[in-house]
């Protein structure tokens, strides 16, 4: 399997093991799943220090050639993806090993 799975957890709106997750490929492709069913796929790119949020610079993740990116914080076992809108969504994903 060429994809690494990372699952959304810890949100009051999305409980752990809900079936909402991303799979990221080494070839810069992704698949997104909701209720364990694929509902989106495409390409992604990461641009270092491209998002300014709260006076800090963050790496940005850009899905499927979008010009507007989401900020991301990548750690060894987790990934945070969020947008900078005042009422925006921030999601925490935890790495899952298959």
N, C-alpha and C positions, 0 to 999 in steps of 0.2 A: 504494500500500500504506500503510495507516494505522498499521501496527505498526513498532516499532523492535526489531530482533533483538539479543539479547545471549546469547552462547554460553558454557557452562561450559568452563573450561580449567584446566590446571595442577594438577589434583588427582591424587594418586597412584591414586585409584580411577576417575577419569574422564579419560581422555586427551583432548587437544585434538582437535577435529573429530570427536567421537564422536557427534554428533547430539543432544546434550542441551542444550537452550536454552529461553529464555523469549522471547516477543514481547509487548511492552507497548504498549498503545494509549493515545492521548491522551485517550480517553474513559474511562480508569481500568479498562480490561479487560485481561486477559492470556490468553495461550495458552502452555502448556508442552509441550515435545516431548522424547521419548526415542527414540533410534535414528531420528531424523528423522520420527517419527510423533507426532501430537498425542495426549497422554494426559490432559490436564487443561485447563480453561479456567474463567474466572470474572471476578470483579471484584477490585480491589485498592485500597488506600488507603495513603498514607504519612503518618505522624504524627511531627512534629519532636520530638526529645528525649524520646521516650516509652519507651525501653528503657534500663534501668540494668544495665550489665554490667561487672564488674571495677572498680566505682567510677566509671565514666564513663557519661555519657548519650549515646545514639545515636538516630538516627532509626529508626523502626520501620516495617516493611512488613507489612500485614495482608491476607491473601488470603481472598477469598470470605466476608466477614463474620465471620471468626474473631475471637474476643476476644483470643487470645494471638498476639502478633506476633513477628516475627523482626527482629533488628537488621540494619541495612543501612548500608553506607558507599558512597556514590555519588561517582564521579569522572568526569571527562570521557570516559574510554575504558573504564571498568570499573565493576563493581558487586559488592560482597561482601554475601552474605546468610548469616546464621548464626543459630543459636539459642543460648540461654544454659544449656542442660543441661550437666552436668559432662562427659558423653561426647558432646556435641552435634556437629552437622555444620556446617561453614562451607564455603561454595562461592564461588569466584571466577568471575565472568562477564566476558567481554570483548566490547565492542561490535563487531558485524559490520555492515558496510555492504553493501547489496545493489545 
